[in-house]
């Protein structure tokens, strides 16, 4: 799994957690946990991006991933920064 795919997966897991929550305390726990995970990931991504650019990476897109979901219709899942 690509690092950027976590930015898609975590909100989906948060949605599942909200759906299973029974009270406001559980909702707050799910939201704080998910938001904290996204914050940590975004800080890590920023650091990795800046290090890659300072290291001489001149590609147009960094951390790219492209997965063919349905090749017959040319449907792809693509992420990159």
C-alpha positions in Angstrom: 0.0 0.0 0.0 1.3 3.4 -0.9 1.8 6.0 1.8 -0.7 8.4 0.2 -3.4 5.7 0.1 -3.6 6.1 3.9 -5.0 9.6 3.3 -8.0 7.8 1.6 -8.2 4.8 3.9 -8.2 6.7 7.3 -11.3 8.8 6.6 -13.1 5.7 5.4 -12.2 3.9 8.6 -13.3 7.0 10.6 -16.7 6.7 8.8 -17.0 3.1 9.8 -16.0 4.0 13.4 -18.7 6.7 13.5 -21.3 4.3 12.1 -20.5 1.9 15.0 -20.3 4.6 17.7 -23.0 4.4 20.3 -22.6 7.7 22.2 -20.9 11.1 22.0 -17.8 9.9 23.8 -17.1 7.2 21.3 -17.7 9.7 18.4 -15.2 12.1 19.9 -12.6 9.2 20.4 -13.0 8.2 16.7 -12.7 11.7 15.4 -9.7 12.6 17.6 -7.9 9.4 16.8 -8.5 9.8 13.0 -7.6 13.5 12.9 -4.5 12.8 14.9 -3.4 10.1 12.5 -4.0 12.3 9.5 -2.0 15.1 11.2 0.9 12.8 11.8 0.8 11.5 8.3 0.6 15.0 6.8 3.6 16.1 8.8 5.6 13.0 7.7 4.6 13.5 4.1 5.7 17.2 4.2 9.1 16.2 5.7 9.5 13.4 3.1 8.5 15.7 0.3 10.9 18.4 1.3 13.8 15.9 1.7 13.1 14.4 -1.7 13.1 17.9 -3.4 16.3 18.9 -1.5 17.8 15.6 -2.5 17.5 16.5 -6.2 14.2 14.9 -7.2 13.0 16.8 -10.2 10.0 14.6 -11.1 6.8 16.3 -11.7 5.0 14.1 -9.2 6.5 12.3 -6.1 5.2 9.3 -4.2 3.1 8.2 -7.2 1.1 5.0 -7.3 -1.1 3.8 -10.2 -3.2 0.7 -9.9 -5.5 -0.5 -12.6 -8.9 -1.2 -11.0 -10.7 -2.2 -14.1 -8.4 -2.4 -17.1 -11.1 -3.2 -19.7 -12.6 0.3 -19.1 -9.2 1.9 -18.3 -10.2 2.8 -14.8 -7.2 3.5 -12.5 -6.6 4.5 -8.9 -3.8 7.1 -9.0 -2.3 9.1 -6.2 0.7 11.4 -6.1 2.1 14.7 -4.8 
